[in-house]
Amino acid sequence: MSIPYKGSLDPYSTDTRSYGHGLSPKTLFAYNYIQSNINYYLDLCTDPETGFSHPEKLSSDDKAKLDEWQDKLDDLSNPYEEDGTPKLDDKR
């Protein structure tokens, strides 16, 4: 069962958050962009017979890029900046 959309469809509305997931459109876009890059590298090392990913089979360059994208995803989900201060609402 999916959660019904309770946000406004009015493009001039000041309410820019969907109540289903609580993410701003900017954060949701960043999440989808990062996740699609992670999926690209995982698809490169997926065994077609079993469907399991084996990141250890990636080249060193691809493994480094996968690690970089995973670090970006970790940073996105962290509510604090690198110096320990809370992120502002526009960076969440």
PDB file of N, CA, C and O in Angstrom:
ATOM      1  N   MET A   1       0.851  -1.156   0.000  1.00  0.00           N
ATOM      2  CA  MET A   1       0.000   0.000   0.000  1.00  0.00           C
ATOM      3  C   MET A   1       0.907   1.232   0.000  1.00  0.00           C
ATOM      4  O   MET A   1       1.868   1.288   0.767  1.00  0.00           O
ATOM      5  N   SER A   2       0.618   2.197  -0.834  1.00  0.00           N
ATOM      6  CA  SER A   2       1.423   3.405  -0.888  1.00  0.00           C
ATOM      7  C   SER A   2       0.772   4.519  -0.084  1.00  0.00           C
ATOM      8  O   SER A   2      -0.435   4.517   0.156  1.00  0.00           O
ATOM      9  N   ILE A   3       1.593   5.460   0.320  1.00  0.00           N
ATOM     10  CA  ILE A   3       1.110   6.608   1.082  1.00  0.00           C
ATOM     11  C   ILE A   3       0.581   7.644   0.093  1.00  0.00           C
ATOM     12  O   ILE A   3       1.287   7.991  -0.855  1.00  0.00           O
ATOM     13  N   PRO A   4      -0.629   8.143   0.283  1.00  0.00           N
ATOM     14  CA  PRO A   4      -1.160   9.132  -0.661  1.00  0.00           C
ATOM     15  C   PRO A   4      -0.388  10.441  -0.556  1.00  0.00           C
ATOM     16  O   PRO A   4       0.057  10.820   0.527  1.00  0.00           O
ATOM     17  N   TYR A   5      -0.231  11.127  -1.676  1.00  0.00           N
ATOM     18  CA  TYR A   5       0.472  12.403  -1.711  1.00  0.00           C
ATOM     19  C   TYR A   5      -0.408  13.473  -1.096  1.00  0.00           C
ATOM     20  O   TYR A   5      -1.541  13.680  -1.531  1.00  0.00           O
ATOM     21  N   LYS A   6       0.116  14.160  -0.074  1.00  0.00           N
ATOM     22  CA  LYS A   6      -0.649  15.188   0.609  1.00  0.00           C
ATOM     23  C   LYS A   6      -0.103  16.581   0.321  1.00  0.00           C
ATOM     24  O   LYS A   6      -0.605  17.559   0.873  1.00  0.00           O
ATOM     25  N   GLY A   7       0.908  16.692  -0.527  1.00  0.00           N
ATOM     26  CA  GLY A   7       1.478  17.989  -0.847  1.00  0.00           C
ATOM     27  C   GLY A   7       0.601  18.746  -1.823  1.00  0.00           C
ATOM     28  O   GLY A   7      -0.408  18.231  -2.305  1.00  0.00           O
ATOM     29  N   SER A   8       0.994  19.955  -2.101  1.00  0.00           N
ATOM     30  CA  SER A   8       0.237  20.793  -3.017  1.00  0.00           C
ATOM     31  C   SER A   8       0.716  20.577  -4.447  1.00  0.00           C
ATOM     32  O   SER A   8       1.914  20.422  -4.682  1.00  0.00           O
ATOM     33  N   LEU A   9      -0.184  20.565  -5.379  1.00  0.00           N
ATOM     34  CA  LEU A   9       0.183  20.484  -6.790  1.00  0.00           C
ATOM     35  C   LEU A   9       0.329  21.869  -7.404  1.00  0.00           C
ATOM     36  O   LEU A   9       0.656  21.998  -8.584  1.00  0.00           O
ATOM     37  N   ASP A  10       0.091  22.897  -6.612  1.00  0.00           N
ATOM     38  CA  ASP A  10       0.223  24.274  -7.060  1.00  0.00           C
ATOM     39  C   ASP A  10       1.708  24.621  -7.178  1.00  0.00           C
ATOM     40  O   ASP A  10       2.428  24.536  -6.183  1.00  0.00           O
ATOM     41  N   PRO A  11       2.196  25.015  -8.379  1.00  0.00           N
ATOM     42  CA  PRO A  11       3.622  25.305  -8.534  1.00  0.00           C
ATOM     43  C   PRO A  11       4.068  26.540  -7.755  1.00  0.00           C
ATOM     44  O   PRO A  11       5.266  26.724  -7.540  1.00  0.00           O
ATOM     45  N   TYR A  12       3.132  27.389  -7.328  1.00  0.00           N
ATOM     46  CA  TYR A  12       3.484  28.596  -6.587  1.00  0.00           C
ATOM     47  C   TYR A  12       3.357  28.409  -5.082  1.00  0.00           C
ATOM     48  O   TYR A  12       3.512  29.363  -4.320  1.00  0.00           O
ATOM     49  N   SER A  13       3.079  27.200  -4.659  1.00  0.00           N
ATOM     50  CA  SER A  13       2.911  26.916  -3.242  1.00  0.00           C
ATOM     51  C   SER A  13       4.266  26.986  -2.535  1.00  0.00           C
ATOM     52  O   SER A  13       5.291  26.633  -3.118  1.00  0.00           O
ATOM     53  N   THR A  14       4.267  27.437  -1.290  1.00  0.00           N
ATOM     54  CA  THR A  14       5.506  27.484  -0.519  1.00  0.00           C
ATOM     55  C   THR A  14       5.811  26.143   0.136  1.00  0.00           C
ATOM     56  O   THR A  14       6.919  25.942   0.634  1.00  0.00           O
ATOM     57  N   ASP A  15       4.860  25.230   0.145  1.00  0.00           N
ATOM     58  CA  ASP A  15       5.073  23.908   0.716  1.00  0.00           C
ATOM     59  C   ASP A  15       5.756  23.037  -0.331  1.00  0.00           C
ATOM     60  O   ASP A  15       5.118  22.581  -1.279  1.00  0.00           O
ATOM     61  N   THR A  16       7.063  22.807  -0.155  1.00  0.00           N
ATOM     62  CA  THR A  16       7.826  22.067  -1.155  1.00  0.00           C
ATOM     63  C   THR A  16       8.155  20.654  -0.712  1.00  0.00           C
ATOM     64  O   THR A  16       8.890  19.950  -1.404  1.00  0.00           O
ATOM     65  N   ARG A  17       7.632  20.225   0.418  1.00  0.00           N
ATOM     66  CA  ARG A  17       7.948  18.890   0.902  1.00  0.00           C
ATOM     67  C   ARG A  17       6.759  17.953   0.723  1.00  0.00           C
ATOM     68  O   ARG A  17       5.605  18.337   0.917  1.00  0.00           O
ATOM     69  N   SER A  18       7.066  16.742   0.357  1.00  0.00           N
ATOM     70  CA  SER A  18       6.057  15.699   0.288  1.00  0.00           C
ATOM     71  C   SER A  18       5.950  15.075   1.672  1.00  0.00           C
ATOM     72  O   SER A  18       6.966  14.844   2.328  1.00  0.00           O
ATOM     73  N   TYR A  19       4.746  14.803   2.115  1.00  0.00           N
ATOM     74  CA  TYR A  19       4.564  14.228   3.438  1.00  0.00           C
ATOM     75  C   TYR A  19       4.861  12.735   3.469  1.00  0.00           C
ATOM     76  O   TYR A  19       4.921  12.146   4.548  1.00  0.00           O
ATOM     77  N   GLY A  20       5.046  12.116   2.317  1.00  0.00           N
ATOM     78  CA  GLY A  20       5.306  10.688   2.284  1.00  0.00           C
ATOM     79  C   GLY A  20       6.686  10.313   2.774  1.00  0.00           C
ATOM     80  O   GLY A  20       6.838   9.311   3.473  1.00  0.00           O
ATOM     81  N   HIS A  21       7.708  11.100   2.421  1.00  0.00           N
ATOM     82  CA  HIS A  21       9.069  10.758   2.817  1.00  0.00           C
ATOM     83  C   HIS A  21       9.768  11.879   3.573  1.00  0.00           C
ATOM     84  O   HIS A  21      10.806  11.632   4.187  1.00  0.00           O
ATOM     85  N   GLY A  22       9.252  13.083   3.553  1.00  0.00           N
ATOM     86  CA  GLY A  22       9.816  14.178   4.323  1.00  0.00           C
ATOM     87  C   GLY A  22      11.074  14.789   3.742  1.00  0.00           C
ATOM     88  O   GLY A  22      11.740  15.562   4.430  1.00  0.00           O
ATOM     89  N   LEU A  23      11.427  14.477   2.512  1.00  0.00           N
ATOM     90  CA  LEU A  23      12.626  15.030   1.889  1.00  0.00           C
ATOM     91  C   LEU A  23      12.268  16.222   1.015  1.00  0.00           C
ATOM     92  O   LEU A  23      11.217  16.245   0.374  1.00  0.00           O
ATOM     93  N   SER A  24      13.144  17.198   0.997  1.00  0.00           N
ATOM     94  CA  SER A  24      12.938  18.321   0.094  1.00  0.00           C
ATOM     95  C   SER A  24      13.209  17.851  -1.329  1.00  0.00           C
ATOM     96  O   SER A  24      13.906  16.853  -1.513  1.00  0.00           O
ATOM     97  N   PRO A  25      12.684  18.535  -2.340  1.00  0.00           N
ATOM     98  CA  PRO A  25      12.936  18.130  -3.723  1.00  0.00           C
ATOM     99  C   PRO A  25      14.428  18.125  -4.074  1.00  0.00           C
ATOM    100  O   PRO A  25      14.887  17.277  -4.839  1.00  0.00           O
ATOM    101  N   LYS A  26      15.178  19.077  -3.509  1.00  0.00           N
ATOM    102  CA  LYS A  26      16.619  19.140  -3.772  1.00  0.00           C
ATOM    103  C   LYS A  26      17.323  17.906  -3.213  1.00  0.00           C
ATOM    104  O   LYS A  26      18.181  17.322  -3.875  1.00  0.00           O
ATOM    105  N   THR A  27      16.963  17.517  -2.010  1.00  0.00           N
ATOM    106  CA  THR A  27      17.576  16.342  -1.394  1.00  0.00           C
ATOM    107  C   THR A  27      17.153  15.068  -2.112  1.00  0.00           C
ATOM    108  O   THR A  27      17.967  14.166  -2.307  1.00  0.00           O
ATOM    109  N   LEU A  28      15.906  14.989  -2.499  1.00  0.00           N
ATOM    110  CA  LEU A  28      15.421  13.816  -3.221  1.00  0.00           C
ATOM    111  C   LEU A  28      16.121  13.678  -4.569  1.00  0.00           C
ATOM    112  O   LEU A  28      16.450  12.566  -4.982  1.00  0.00           O
ATOM    113  N   PHE A  29      16.349  14.790  -5.257  1.00  0.00           N
ATOM    114  CA  PHE A  29      17.071  14.759  -6.523  1.00  0.00           C
ATOM    115  C   PHE A  29      18.502  14.269  -6.309  1.00  0.00           C
ATOM    116  O   PHE A  29      18.996  13.434  -7.066  1.00  0.00           O
ATOM    117  N   ALA A  30      19.168  14.794  -5.273  1.00  0.00           N
ATOM    118  CA  ALA A  30      20.544  14.379  -4.978  1.00  0.00           C
ATOM    119  C   ALA A  30      20.602  12.895  -4.631  1.00  0.00           C
ATOM    120  O   ALA A  30      21.497  12.180  -5.083  1.00  0.00           O
ATOM    121  N   TYR A  31      19.646  12.435  -3.829  1.00  0.00           N
ATOM    122  CA  TYR A  31      19.607  11.021  -3.466  1.00  0.00           C
ATOM    123  C   TYR A  31      19.444  10.140  -4.710  1.00  0.00           C
ATOM    124  O   TYR A  31      20.170   9.160  -4.878  1.00  0.00           O
ATOM    125  N   ASN A  32      18.506  10.487  -5.565  1.00  0.00           N
ATOM    126  CA  ASN A  32      18.272   9.684  -6.768  1.00  0.00           C
ATOM    127  C   ASN A  32      19.485   9.688  -7.692  1.00  0.00           C
ATOM    128  O   ASN A  32      19.808   8.665  -8.296  1.00  0.00           O
ATOM    129  N   TYR A  33      20.156  10.828  -7.805  1.00  0.00           N
ATOM    130  CA  TYR A  33      21.348  10.932  -8.650  1.00  0.00           C
ATOM    131  C   TYR A  33      22.478  10.053  -8.104  1.00  0.00           C
ATOM    132  O   TYR A  33      23.115   9.314  -8.856  1.00  0.00           O
ATOM    133  N   ILE A  34      22.718  10.136  -6.813  1.00  0.00           N
ATOM    134  CA  ILE A  34      23.780   9.345  -6.196  1.00  0.00           C
ATOM    135  C   ILE A  34      23.448   7.862  -6.282  1.00  0.00           C
ATOM    136  O   ILE A  34      24.313   7.052  -6.613  1.00  0.00           O
ATOM    137  N   GLN A  35      22.208   7.501  -5.987  1.00  0.00           N
ATOM    138  CA  GLN A  35      21.813   6.089  -6.002  1.00  0.00           C
ATOM    139  C   GLN A  35      21.886   5.500  -7.412  1.00  0.00           C
ATOM    140  O   GLN A  35      22.233   4.329  -7.571  1.00  0.00           O
ATOM    141  N   SER A  36      21.567   6.288  -8.425  1.00  0.00           N
ATOM    142  CA  SER A  36      21.654   5.768  -9.794  1.00  0.00           C
ATOM    143  C   SER A  36      23.108   5.504 -10.181  1.00  0.00           C
ATOM    144  O   SER A  36      23.385   4.556 -10.916  1.00  0.00           O
ATOM    145  N   ASN A  37      24.037   6.323  -9.699  1.00  0.00           N
ATOM    146  CA  ASN A  37      25.455   6.066  -9.968  1.00  0.00           C
ATOM    147  C   ASN A  37      25.945   4.834  -9.221  1.00  0.00           C
ATOM    148  O   ASN A  37      26.730   4.056  -9.763  1.00  0.00           O
ATOM    149  N   ILE A  38      25.496   4.649  -7.992  1.00  0.00           N
ATOM    150  CA  ILE A  38      25.856   3.438  -7.250  1.00  0.00           C
ATOM    151  C   ILE A  38      25.317   2.205  -7.967  1.00  0.00           C
ATOM    152  O   ILE A  38      26.019   1.203  -8.102  1.00  0.00           O
ATOM    153  N   ASN A  39      24.075   2.281  -8.421  1.00  0.00           N
ATOM    154  CA  ASN A  39      23.468   1.148  -9.138  1.00  0.00           C
ATOM    155  C   ASN A  39      24.216   0.830 -10.425  1.00  0.00           C
ATOM    156  O   ASN A  39      24.320  -0.334 -10.811  1.00  0.00           O
ATOM    157  N   TYR A  40      24.741   1.864 -11.099  1.00  0.00           N
ATOM    158  CA  TYR A  40      25.507   1.638 -12.331  1.00  0.00           C
ATOM    159  C   TYR A  40      26.717   0.752 -12.040  1.00  0.00           C
ATOM    160  O   TYR A  40      26.961  -0.221 -12.754  1.00  0.00           O
ATOM    161  N   TYR A  41      27.473   1.086 -10.996  1.00  0.00           N
ATOM    162  CA  TYR A  41      28.669   0.295 -10.686  1.00  0.00           C
ATOM    163  C   TYR A  41      28.318  -1.076 -10.133  1.00  0.00           C
ATOM    164  O   TYR A  41      29.048  -2.039 -10.369  1.00  0.00           O
ATOM    165  N   LEU A  42      27.218  -1.183  -9.405  1.00  0.00           N
ATOM    166  CA  LEU A  42      26.810  -2.499  -8.927  1.00  0.00           C
ATOM    167  C   LEU A  42      26.331  -3.378 -10.078  1.00  0.00           C
ATOM    168  O   LEU A  42      26.517  -4.594 -10.050  1.00  0.00           O
ATOM    169  N   ASP A  43      25.711  -2.763 -11.094  1.00  0.00           N
ATOM    170  CA  ASP A  43      25.278  -3.540 -12.265  1.00  0.00           C
ATOM    171  C   ASP A  43      26.466  -4.092 -13.046  1.00  0.00           C
ATOM    172  O   ASP A  43      26.360  -5.143 -13.678  1.00  0.00           O
ATOM    173  N   LEU A  44      27.599  -3.386 -13.005  1.00  0.00           N
ATOM    174  CA  LEU A  44      28.793  -3.862 -13.703  1.00  0.00           C
ATOM    175  C   LEU A  44      29.322  -5.167 -13.117  1.00  0.00           C
ATOM    176  O   LEU A  44      29.944  -5.961 -13.823  1.00  0.00           O
ATOM    177  N   CYS A  45      29.078  -5.388 -11.843  1.00  0.00           N
ATOM    178  CA  CYS A  45      29.637  -6.566 -11.176  1.00  0.00           C
ATOM    179  C   CYS A  45      28.563  -7.560 -10.737  1.00  0.00           C
ATOM    180  O   CYS A  45      28.817  -8.411  -9.885  1.00  0.00           O
ATOM    181  N   THR A  46      27.375  -7.456 -11.312  1.00  0.00           N
ATOM    182  CA  THR A  46      26.291  -8.372 -10.952  1.00  0.00           C
ATOM    183  C   THR A  46      26.395  -9.659 -11.757  1.00  0.00           C
ATOM    184  O   THR A  46      26.538  -9.632 -12.979  1.00  0.00           O
ATOM    185  N   ASP A  47      26.322 -10.769 -11.066  1.00  0.00           N
ATOM    186  CA  ASP A  47      26.337 -12.075 -11.705  1.00  0.00           C
ATOM    187  C   ASP A  47      24.977 -12.308 -12.359  1.00  0.00           C
ATOM    188  O   ASP A  47      23.961 -12.310 -11.663  1.00  0.00           O
ATOM    189  N   PRO A  48      24.928 -12.506 -13.684  1.00  0.00           N
ATOM    190  CA  PRO A  48      23.632 -12.661 -14.357  1.00  0.00           C
ATOM    191  C   PRO A  48      22.872 -13.926 -13.951  1.00  0.00           C
ATOM    192  O   PRO A  48      21.646 -13.970 -14.052  1.00  0.00           O
ATOM    193  N   GLU A  49      23.581 -14.936 -13.501  1.00  0.00           N
ATOM    194  CA  GLU A  49      22.908 -16.178 -13.123  1.00  0.00           C
ATOM    195  C   GLU A  49      22.256 -16.086 -11.751  1.00  0.00           C
ATOM    196  O   GLU A  49      21.137 -16.562 -11.559  1.00  0.00           O
ATOM    197  N   THR A  50      22.950 -15.480 -10.801  1.00  0.00           N
ATOM    198  CA  THR A  50      22.425 -15.429  -9.428  1.00  0.00           C
ATOM    199  C   THR A  50      21.772 -14.091  -9.095  1.00  0.00           C
ATOM    200  O   THR A  50      20.903 -14.023  -8.226  1.00  0.00           O
ATOM    201  N   GLY A  51      22.186 -13.028  -9.780  1.00  0.00           N
ATOM    202  CA  GLY A  51      21.645 -11.704  -9.489  1.00  0.00           C
ATOM    203  C   GLY A  51      22.344 -11.003  -8.337  1.00  0.00           C
ATOM    204  O   GLY A  51      21.928  -9.915  -7.940  1.00  0.00           O
ATOM    205  N   PHE A  52      23.397 -11.602  -7.793  1.00  0.00           N
ATOM    206  CA  PHE A  52      24.139 -10.994  -6.696  1.00  0.00           C
ATOM    207  C   PHE A  52      25.274 -10.130  -7.239  1.00  0.00           C
ATOM    208  O   PHE A  52      25.900 -10.459  -8.247  1.00  0.00           O
ATOM    209  N   SER A  53      25.524  -9.023  -6.552  1.00  0.00           N
ATOM    210  CA  SER A  53      26.630  -8.151  -6.925  1.00  0.00           C
ATOM    211  C   SER A  53      27.894  -8.589  -6.205  1.00  0.00           C
ATOM    212  O   SER A  53      27.859  -9.001  -5.046  1.00  0.00           O
ATOM    213  N   HIS A  54      29.019  -8.490  -6.917  1.00  0.00           N
ATOM    214  CA  HIS A  54      30.323  -8.824  -6.359  1.00  0.00           C
ATOM    215  C   HIS A  54      31.260  -7.642  -6.589  1.00  0.00           C
ATOM    216  O   HIS A  54      32.031  -7.647  -7.549  1.00  0.00           O
ATOM    217  N   PRO A  55      31.205  -6.619  -5.715  1.00  0.00           N
ATOM    218  CA  PRO A  55      32.036  -5.427  -5.912  1.00  0.00           C
ATOM    219  C   PRO A  55      33.524  -5.715  -5.915  1.00  0.00           C
ATOM    220  O   PRO A  55      34.298  -4.935  -6.471  1.00  0.00           O
ATOM    221  N   GLU A  56      33.940  -6.805  -5.314  1.00  0.00           N
ATOM    222  CA  GLU A  56      35.363  -7.143  -5.313  1.00  0.00           C
ATOM    223  C   GLU A  56      35.873  -7.467  -6.716  1.00  0.00           C
ATOM    224  O   GLU A  56      37.083  -7.473  -6.944  1.00  0.00           O
ATOM    225  N   LYS A  57      34.970  -7.736  -7.652  1.00  0.00           N
ATOM    226  CA  LYS A  57      35.364  -8.047  -9.022  1.00  0.00           C
ATOM    227  C   LYS A  57      35.519  -6.796  -9.896  1.00  0.00           C
ATOM    228  O   LYS A  57      35.915  -6.896 -11.057  1.00  0.00           O
ATOM    229  N   LEU A  58      35.207  -5.627  -9.342  1.00  0.00           N
ATOM    230  CA  LEU A  58      35.369  -4.378 -10.097  1.00  0.00           C
ATOM    231  C   LEU A  58      36.845  -4.039 -10.238  1.00  0.00           C
ATOM    232  O   LEU A  58      37.673  -4.457  -9.428  1.00  0.00           O
ATOM    233  N   SER A  59      37.162  -3.279 -11.276  1.00  0.00           N
ATOM    234  CA  SER A  59      38.528  -2.781 -11.404  1.00  0.00           C
ATOM    235  C   SER A  59      38.798  -1.797 -10.274  1.00  0.00           C
ATOM    236  O   SER A  59      37.869  -1.323  -9.620  1.00  0.00           O
ATOM    237  N   SER A  60      40.053  -1.499 -10.051  1.00  0.00           N
ATOM    238  CA  SER A  60      40.387  -0.606  -8.942  1.00  0.00           C
ATOM    239  C   SER A  60      39.803   0.788  -9.146  1.00  0.00           C
ATOM    240  O   SER A  60      39.401   1.437  -8.180  1.00  0.00           O
ATOM    241  N   ASP A  61      39.752   1.258 -10.399  1.00  0.00           N
ATOM    242  CA  ASP A  61      39.164   2.573 -10.676  1.00  0.00           C
ATOM    243  C   ASP A  61      37.658   2.571 -10.399  1.00  0.00           C
ATOM    244  O   ASP A  61      37.134   3.493  -9.775  1.00  0.00           O
ATOM    245  N   ASP A  62      36.977   1.535 -10.865  1.00  0.00           N
ATOM    246  CA  ASP A  62      35.535   1.445 -10.642  1.00  0.00           C
ATOM    247  C   ASP A  62      35.213   1.258  -9.165  1.00  0.00           C
ATOM    248  O   ASP A  62      34.228   1.806  -8.672  1.00  0.00           O
ATOM    249  N   LYS A  63      36.033   0.491  -8.457  1.00  0.00           N
ATOM    250  CA  LYS A  63      35.822   0.296  -7.022  1.00  0.00           C
ATOM    251  C   LYS A  63      35.996   1.620  -6.276  1.00  0.00           C
ATOM    252  O   LYS A  63      35.248   1.911  -5.343  1.00  0.00           O
ATOM    253  N   ALA A  64      36.983   2.423  -6.687  1.00  0.00           N
ATOM    254  CA  ALA A  64      37.209   3.728  -6.055  1.00  0.00           C
ATOM    255  C   ALA A  64      36.023   4.658  -6.307  1.00  0.00           C
ATOM    256  O   ALA A  64      35.602   5.393  -5.413  1.00  0.00           O
ATOM    257  N   LYS A  65      35.486   4.621  -7.531  1.00  0.00           N
ATOM    258  CA  LYS A  65      34.330   5.455  -7.846  1.00  0.00           C
ATOM    259  C   LYS A  65      33.093   5.004  -7.073  1.00  0.00           C
ATOM    260  O   LYS A  65      32.321   5.838  -6.600  1.00  0.00           O
ATOM    261  N   LEU A  66      32.901   3.698  -6.943  1.00  0.00           N
ATOM    262  CA  LEU A  66      31.777   3.176  -6.156  1.00  0.00           C
ATOM    263  C   LEU A  66      31.902   3.617  -4.701  1.00  0.00           C
ATOM    264  O   LEU A  66      30.921   4.043  -4.090  1.00  0.00           O
ATOM    265  N   ASP A  67      33.105   3.516  -4.151  1.00  0.00           N
ATOM    266  CA  ASP A  67      33.323   3.957  -2.764  1.00  0.00           C
ATOM    267  C   ASP A  67      33.058   5.448  -2.611  1.00  0.00           C
ATOM    268  O   ASP A  67      32.511   5.886  -1.599  1.00  0.00           O
ATOM    269  N   GLU A  68      33.445   6.224  -3.613  1.00  0.00           N
ATOM    270  CA  GLU A  68      33.214   7.670  -3.575  1.00  0.00           C
ATOM    271  C   GLU A  68      31.719   7.981  -3.567  1.00  0.00           C
ATOM    272  O   GLU A  68      31.269   8.835  -2.803  1.00  0.00           O
ATOM    273  N   TRP A  69      30.946   7.293  -4.414  1.00  0.00           N
ATOM    274  CA  TRP A  69      29.497   7.523  -4.448  1.00  0.00           C
ATOM    275  C   TRP A  69      28.837   7.068  -3.155  1.00  0.00           C
ATOM    276  O   TRP A  69      27.894   7.706  -2.686  1.00  0.00           O
ATOM    277  N   GLN A  70      29.315   5.982  -2.576  1.00  0.00           N
ATOM    278  CA  GLN A  70      28.750   5.518  -1.311  1.00  0.00           C
ATOM    279  C   GLN A  70      29.068   6.499  -0.182  1.00  0.00           C
ATOM    280  O   GLN A  70      28.251   6.697   0.717  1.00  0.00           O
ATOM    281  N   ASP A  71      30.255   7.115  -0.228  1.00  0.00           N
ATOM    282  CA  ASP A  71      30.588   8.142   0.767  1.00  0.00           C
ATOM    283  C   ASP A  71      29.683   9.355   0.612  1.00  0.00           C
ATOM    284  O   ASP A  71      29.266   9.947   1.608  1.00  0.00           O
ATOM    285  N   LYS A  72      29.375   9.732  -0.629  1.00  0.00           N
ATOM    286  CA  LYS A  72      28.468  10.856  -0.861  1.00  0.00           C
ATOM    287  C   LYS A  72      27.072  10.547  -0.323  1.00  0.00           C
ATOM    288  O   LYS A  72      26.407  11.423   0.231  1.00  0.00           O
ATOM    289  N   LEU A  73      26.635   9.311  -0.488  1.00  0.00           N
ATOM    290  CA  LEU A  73      25.331   8.919   0.046  1.00  0.00           C
ATOM    291  C   LEU A  73      25.339   8.964   1.571  1.00  0.00           C
ATOM    292  O   LEU A  73      24.366   9.396   2.189  1.00  0.00           O
ATOM    293  N   ASP A  74      26.431   8.521   2.173  1.00  0.00           N
ATOM    294  CA  ASP A  74      26.551   8.597   3.634  1.00  0.00           C
ATOM    295  C   ASP A  74      26.526  10.045   4.110  1.00  0.00           C
ATOM    296  O   ASP A  74      25.891  10.357   5.117  1.00  0.00           O
ATOM    297  N   ASP A  75      27.217  10.933   3.385  1.00  0.00           N
ATOM    298  CA  ASP A  75      27.225  12.347   3.759  1.00  0.00           C
ATOM    299  C   ASP A  75      25.842  12.965   3.626  1.00  0.00           C
ATOM    300  O   ASP A  75      25.453  13.810   4.433  1.00  0.00           O
ATOM    301  N   LEU A  76      25.102  12.544   2.610  1.00  0.00           N
ATOM    302  CA  LEU A  76      23.760  13.081   2.396  1.00  0.00           C
ATOM    303  C   LEU A  76      22.818  12.689   3.530  1.00  0.00           C
ATOM    304  O   LEU A  76      21.962  13.479   3.928  1.00  0.00           O
ATOM    305  N   SER A  77      22.971  11.487   4.043  1.00  0.00           N
ATOM    306  CA  SER A  77      22.070  11.021   5.088  1.00  0.00           C
ATOM    307  C   SER A  77      22.496  11.463   6.485  1.00  0.00           C
ATOM    308  O   SER A  77      21.757  11.264   7.449  1.00  0.00           O
ATOM    309  N   ASN A  78      23.685  12.064   6.602  1.00  0.00           N
ATOM    310  CA  ASN A  78      24.168  12.524   7.904  1.00  0.00           C
ATOM    311  C   ASN A  78      23.559  13.883   8.224  1.00  0.00           C
ATOM    312  O   ASN A  78      23.644  14.790   7.395  1.00  0.00           O
ATOM    313  N   PRO A  79      22.948  14.059   9.393  1.00  0.00           N
ATOM    314  CA  PRO A  79      22.330  15.348   9.721  1.00  0.00           C
ATOM    315  C   PRO A  79      23.336  16.423  10.134  1.00  0.00           C
ATOM    316  O   PRO A  79      22.944  17.555  10.416  1.00  0.00           O
ATOM    317  N   TYR A  80      24.630  16.081  10.173  1.00  0.00           N
ATOM    318  CA  TYR A  80      25.655  17.032  10.592  1.00  0.00           C
ATOM    319  C   TYR A  80      26.682  17.272   9.495  1.00  0.00           C
ATOM    320  O   TYR A  80      26.950  16.392   8.677  1.00  0.00           O
ATOM    321  N   GLU A  81      27.253  18.473   9.487  1.00  0.00           N
ATOM    322  CA  GLU A  81      28.358  18.791   8.593  1.00  0.00           C
ATOM    323  C   GLU A  81      29.604  18.059   9.078  1.00  0.00           C
ATOM    324  O   GLU A  81      29.592  17.449  10.147  1.00  0.00           O
ATOM    325  N   GLU A  82      30.687  18.118   8.288  1.00  0.00           N
ATOM    326  CA  GLU A  82      31.916  17.438   8.677  1.00  0.00           C
ATOM    327  C   GLU A  82      32.524  18.006   9.956  1.00  0.00           C
ATOM    328  O   GLU A  82      33.207  17.288  10.687  1.00  0.00           O
ATOM    329  N   ASP A  83      32.282  19.294  10.235  1.00  0.00           N
ATOM    330  CA  ASP A  83      32.840  19.906  11.445  1.00  0.00           C
ATOM    331  C   ASP A  83      31.963  19.684  12.675  1.00  0.00           C
ATOM    332  O   ASP A  83      32.314  20.153  13.758  1.00  0.00           O
ATOM    333  N   GLY A  84      30.845  18.992  12.546  1.00  0.00           N
ATOM    334  CA  GLY A  84      29.995  18.655  13.674  1.00  0.00           C
ATOM    335  C   GLY A  84      28.810  19.574  13.877  1.00  0.00           C
ATOM    336  O   GLY A  84      27.981  19.320  14.751  1.00  0.00           O
ATOM    337  N   THR A  85      28.707  20.638  13.093  1.00  0.00           N
ATOM    338  CA  THR A  85      27.555  21.533  13.233  1.00  0.00           C
ATOM    339  C   THR A  85      26.366  20.936  12.490  1.00  0.00           C
ATOM    340  O   THR A  85      26.550  20.254  11.482  1.00  0.00           O
ATOM    341  N   PRO A  86      25.152  21.182  12.970  1.00  0.00           N
ATOM    342  CA  PRO A  86      23.965  20.660  12.276  1.00  0.00           C
ATOM    343  C   PRO A  86      23.827  21.284  10.880  1.00  0.00           C
ATOM    344  O   PRO A  86      24.126  22.461  10.676  1.00  0.00           O
ATOM    345  N   LYS A  87      23.372  20.472   9.936  1.00  0.00           N
ATOM    346  CA  LYS A  87      23.131  20.984   8.583  1.00  0.00           C
ATOM    347  C   LYS A  87      21.952  21.926   8.600  1.00  0.00           C
ATOM    348  O   LYS A  87      21.003  21.739   9.362  1.00  0.00           O
ATOM    349  N   LEU A  88      22.012  22.935   7.758  1.00  0.00           N
ATOM    350  CA  LEU A  88      20.883  23.852   7.602  1.00  0.00           C
ATOM    351  C   LEU A  88      19.803  23.169   6.788  1.00  0.00           C
ATOM    352  O   LEU A  88      20.065  22.170   6.119  1.00  0.00           O
ATOM    353  N   ASP A  89      18.582  23.706   6.840  1.00  0.00           N
ATOM    354  CA  ASP A  89      17.467  23.086   6.133  1.00  0.00           C
ATOM    355  C   ASP A  89      17.685  22.996   4.635  1.00  0.00           C
ATOM    356  O   ASP A  89      17.196  22.062   3.998  1.00  0.00           O
ATOM    357  N   ASP A  90      18.420  23.958   4.049  1.00  0.00           N
ATOM    358  CA  ASP A  90      18.620  23.917   2.602  1.00  0.00           C
ATOM    359  C   ASP A  90      19.638  22.851   2.180  1.00  0.00           C
ATOM    360  O   ASP A  90      19.773  22.582   0.986  1.00  0.00           O
ATOM    361  N   LYS A  91      20.359  22.236   3.131  1.00  0.00           N
ATOM    362  CA  LYS A  91      21.318  21.196   2.816  1.00  0.00           C
ATOM    363  C   LYS A  91      20.836  19.826   3.244  1.00  0.00           C
ATOM    364  O   LYS A  91      21.589  18.856   3.157  1.00  0.00           O
ATOM    365  N   ARG A  92      19.614  19.721   3.698  1.00  0.00           N
ATOM    366  CA  ARG A  92      19.087  18.435   4.127  1.00  0.00           C
ATOM    367  C   ARG A  92      18.355  17.769   3.013  1.00  0.00           C
ATOM    368  O   ARG A  92      17.837  16.666   3.187  1.00  0.00           O
TER     369      ARG A  92
END
